[in-house]
Structure formats: structure tokens, C-alpha cells
């Protein structure tokens, strides 16, 4: 299977049938399937690279930015990493069947709250072909069938990756239809997928605000948005400035095209004169284009810094651009972050316990860091094997979407003939 030639409705109906069998399979069967997928990816590396080269060439012709090109690109090392991710998921405890709670009622009924698969999960994603395997492995391990829809920019890569994974999973004993890819139908196809009520139990869009908006307007299936990451680093007055510089550089520069990269730096006024010249110079040497408020430009007048606008504060650049502002205290930093942030990942660098505690309690985000880079917001880094994305909403999942987050629960009640009076 490279890409399905069936209609979206047929693919989703097939996934629904497969999900009923998947929900009953033991961990050993699912783990063997993930190991088989990992082996097949490594064995067929050249085939994957050839498909990826076609996507990269198309991207260059379309003027794809360097950061987005990096998200799209595969090489043997990245394929090995994707395969290792599938193996890591296979090694994790199976969440299906886990007893969350259990108790006996006064009438003698035994009640268990047990984790079960959602059923069919549709994942819509942009640019990053590794998501094809990460999402498939997580869904299959958690007993869910998966319907994938990638972007046109990675069409060849996604088709080959999904085909390899589906073939390997089928040969390892998973039901036909457990992993399927739909592609090529544009916005109409997306709308059709998002309205498969009765077949699809959840849709997860992993992409920017445009994708989020497109789904909000049409989806009748429940949605968890793994959307944008307008992330901040705030350097407090008591910060270790060497650590702060390292954290800022890592958060911005290590991989600027991902959702947990920092897009805004805020600095306490008391340390701005000491910290900003060294930090902004290091950022500029790393190729970062700076957008600063009036106070930043006054402190650092010898560097090229464009004037920051409201649009800059609200922008997820996904590139080597950074908005920089000076604030008077932690309260002002929190207010700025809660106004402009996307609820993804926020960091404070401080030695002040009270400031750290205020930041932790009052910043409204899925992941809040004290003295660490925002780049750690990742299912793999959190010990979850991988992730489908990072939820920026509050129901029913927030933060990295891993195995347990792809489950719901049911109550199992056992009696001995009780009836209600």
C-alpha cells in the first residue's frame, strides 16, 4: 500500500473495522508489528531517500524556507532515529487495559475504571514526514487504527513511509486497514475526513494556525489541536546570565523550525544592560534576525535590530527570527506571555524562588520551565517514546500526546445479581 485509491469514506470505514480487532490484540502482537515497521524502514532506506529527494526538489522550486526544508529533509541518520522511535514505543508499557481506579460499592458491585483505545484516530500534519511513523506507532501501540493525511510538500515521502509501515504491520499480524494514508484531495478531502462522524473518533491536526482554522470551520469529529508554538524565554533579574544565554541560544537556534523553539525573549530591566548586548550579539552571530522594542534598541544601539510590532509578538516565526522586549518585573512578563503566547511552552530563568513559583502558577501554557530550554517539550524527551504533537488546549489532553493520551476509559462493573431498588 503506497497511498489509498479508495475514497475517504471507504478508508475510514475500513479503519473502523480494523479498530475493533486492534482493541482486542495483546501487547506482543502490537510490539512485533512496531519492530517489523522499524526493521522495514531501515531496510528500505534508499527507497525512502529517493522519495524524499523528490519532495525536497519540489520544495526548492517552490521557495520553501530553510527551516521548513529542514523539517522536510530525511537522511540515513534521521531514518534510523525514526525507526528507533518506533522501537522505543514498542518497549513502553501498553496502556490498554490499565486499571485507573477500582472500588467496591456498598451493594457489592465491583467497579473498575479501565483504559481503552479511542478507536480510529485521524492525524493531519504538515511538512514533517517523521510524523507518519511517530503517529502510526503511537496509535497502533495504543490499540487505535490510524488514518494519515500529510501535506502536499511531503507527498512522496509520506506515501512511501506509510506504505512500508502498513505492509510491515499487516505481515506482523495487524488487521488490514489499521494504517491508511489519504492524499491528493485538497481542502475538500480535509473537510470530508473531518466529518467522518461514526467512523473517526478523533482528529489531531499537527500544523500551523491555517490548518487549525481550516478544521475549526468544518469538523464534526472531535478535535485535539496540536497547533502553533509561540514560545517565550523570560530572563529574570536574579538569573544566572551565563545559563540564560545558553538557554536562549538553545531555545532559538538549535532547531528554529519546530513548535517548541523560542520566538520571543523577554528580559528584566535591571539586567537588560548587562545581558542584552552579549546575548543579542551571540544570537546575531548565529544568524538570528532581531526585532526589538524601544528599550531593547536603546540598550543595544550598535546591532541591527528592527522595530518590534504587535505582529512580531504574536508571530510563530519557525525561522531564525526573534522578538525581544524589556519588562519591568515578572508580573509584566507573565502578562505579556498570557496575551501573546499560544499555550505551548514558556520558560523563566531565575534564582528567585518566588518569581519561579509565580511564573509556574500564572503562566497559562501546557509546559512551563524554570531554568531550562523550551526545546524539551517533546514526547521522546518526556519518556513517552514519541508524540503525535503537543496539545495547546485543555480538554482532554494538554502537552505531548503520547500513548495514554490516545486512550479513553470505560467502567467495568461486575455483580452477583444485584438490581436497583
Beta strands, then each sheet from edge to edge (+ up, - down):
strand 1: 99-104
strand 2: 110-117
strand 3: 120-125
strand 4: 145-149
strand 5: 179-181
strand 6: 202-206
strand 7: 223-226
strand 8: 231-235
strand 9: 262-268
strand 10: 289-292
strand 11: 305-307
strand 12: 321-327
strand 13: 345-349
strand 14: 367-370
strand 15: 390-391
strand 16: 399-400
strand 17: 407-414
sheet 1: 1+ 2- 17+
sheet 2: 5+ 4+ 3+ 6+ 7+
sheet 3: 11+ 10+ 12+ 9+ 8+ 13+ 14+
sheet 4: 15+ 16-
end
